[in-house]
Amino acid sequence: MAKTLLDLDEDLLAEATAALGTSTKKDTVAAALRQVVESSRERRRRALTDLQEIADEGGFHFDRLDELDQ
C-alpha cells in the first residue's frame, strides 16, 4: 500500500465520512474509492449486457462491415 499526501476538502471529507459511516480519513478515502470502482464496474457490466442483448436481437449488421471498407 502506498502512502500519499493529499490536500482534501475538509467539508467534503466530513460529508463523505457521514455518508459512508466511516471514522477515519483513511477509511473514508478507501471506502469512497471502492464505491467509485464498484460503480464503474457495474456500469460496464450493464453496458456489456445491453450490447449483448442488442446483438442477440439482431441489432448489429455484421454482414455490412465489408461495405465500410470500400
C-alpha positions, 0 to 999 in steps of 0.5 A: 500500500502506498502512502500519499499526501493529499490536500482534501476538502475538509467539508467534503471529507466530513460529508463523505465520512457521514455518508459512508459511516466511516471514522477515519480519513483513511477509511473514508478515502478507501471506502469512497474509492471502492464505491467509485470502482464498484460503480464503474464496474457495474456500469460496464457490466450493464453496458456489456449486457445491453450490447449483448442483448442488442446483438442477440436481437439482431441489432448489429449488421455484421454482414455490412462491415465489408461495405465500410471498407470500400 
